[in-house]
Amino acid sequence: MNADTKRALCEIDDLRVGFRGHDGSLTEAVRGLSLTVNKGERLGIVGESGSGKSLTGRALLGLLPAAAQCTAKTLRFDGQDLLAMPPRKRRRLCGQQMGMILQDPKYSLNPVMTVAQQMREAFALHDPKLGRKAMREKIVAALAAVHIRNPERVADAYPHELSGGMGQRVMIAMMVSSGPRLLVADEPTSALDVLVSVQVLGILDEMIAKHDTGLILISHDLPLVMSFCDRVVVMYAGRVVETCAARDLAQAQHPYTRGLLAANPPLIDPPDELPVLARDPAWLTQSTGAPA
């Protein structure tokens, strides 16, 4: 890793996440991944579906399914060894200093609970002594902080009564209200139209600047990552194949990254045909180049 470890907020070295098949064989979905995230840095992780992006974020927060087998040489947050940490302490750490925004509020919010009930449940873990009135004020303030116009009404609404953009703002409010130092955003704009996506990213930008939060942005949207992040990690089949500054992603050299970029043709003078990515078996084992 070439990042300054004195500034490193999150350190991952040789992370492996695997699942046992019916025959007992182990299939690794994340294979030897290493990366760091610095304080206040925005790190984008891009790659195809199934490349291991979301599993990496979930492994960091301890949210992997029970069937997953997770190992790493280093899995550290702010100098604390997450692998050696007791489960109860790690859950408390994830609730207060680390958070994750999931990609679709329709599936992330409980459909039979109001927004206030769900936020109250989350906030009570951080401050169980908070009274009813103070809790209500905190919920409304958190919703107002993400620019929801009528936070009182939204607090009493059910998820099905909210638009996709509104639901995503609720998710952001729940995650950033405690001022997390590290935030994992898993496709936070995938279910939103362009205008609402810009608004949601603006809110994230504001929250990150306010709390000096480190961000891991998981996305398929390469132009978004280039414009919003500082560095980019490109994953293929559970491995990092390339790492570069976000501003240099358009000049990336790995053929897989070039293939991803070619799959996003320009609106002006687009090609007649989209190129087909020719996969090289060597990508599964070759050196990843620049470290993360």
HELIX and SHEET records of a PDB file:
HELIX    1   1 LYS A   53  LEU A   61  1                                   9    
HELIX    2   2 PRO A   87  GLN A   96  1                                  10    
HELIX    3   3 PRO A  105  SER A  108  1                                   4    
HELIX    4   4 VAL A  115  HIS A  126  1                                  12    
HELIX    5   5 ARG A  132  ALA A  145  1                                  14    
HELIX    6   6 PRO A  151  ALA A  155  1                                   5    
HELIX    7   7 PRO A  159  GLU A  161  5                                   3    
HELIX    8   8 GLY A  164  VAL A  176  1                                  13    
HELIX    9   9 VAL A  194  HIS A  211  1                                  18    
HELIX   10  10 LEU A  222  PHE A  228  1                                   7    
HELIX   11  11 ALA A  246  GLN A  251  5                                   6    
HELIX   12  12 PRO A  255  ALA A  262  1                                   8    
HELIX   13  13 PRO A  281  LEU A  284  5                                   4    
SHEET    1   A 3 LEU A  26  ASN A  38  0                                        
SHEET    2   A 3 ALA A   8  ARG A  20 -1                                        
SHEET    3   A 3 ALA A  68  THR A  71 -1                                        
SHEET    1   B 4 LEU A  26  ASN A  38  0                                        
SHEET    2   B 4 ALA A   8  ARG A  20 -1                                        
SHEET    3   B 4 THR A  74  PHE A  77 -1                                        
SHEET    4   B 4 GLN A  80  ASP A  81 -1                                        
SHEET    1   C 6 MET A  98  ILE A 101  0                                        
SHEET    2   C 6 LEU A 182  ASP A 186  1                                        
SHEET    3   C 6 GLY A 214  SER A 219  1                                        
SHEET    4   C 6 ARG A  42  VAL A  46  1                                        
SHEET    5   C 6 ARG A 231  TYR A 236  1                                        
SHEET    6   C 6 ARG A 239  ALA A 245 -1                                        
END                                                                             
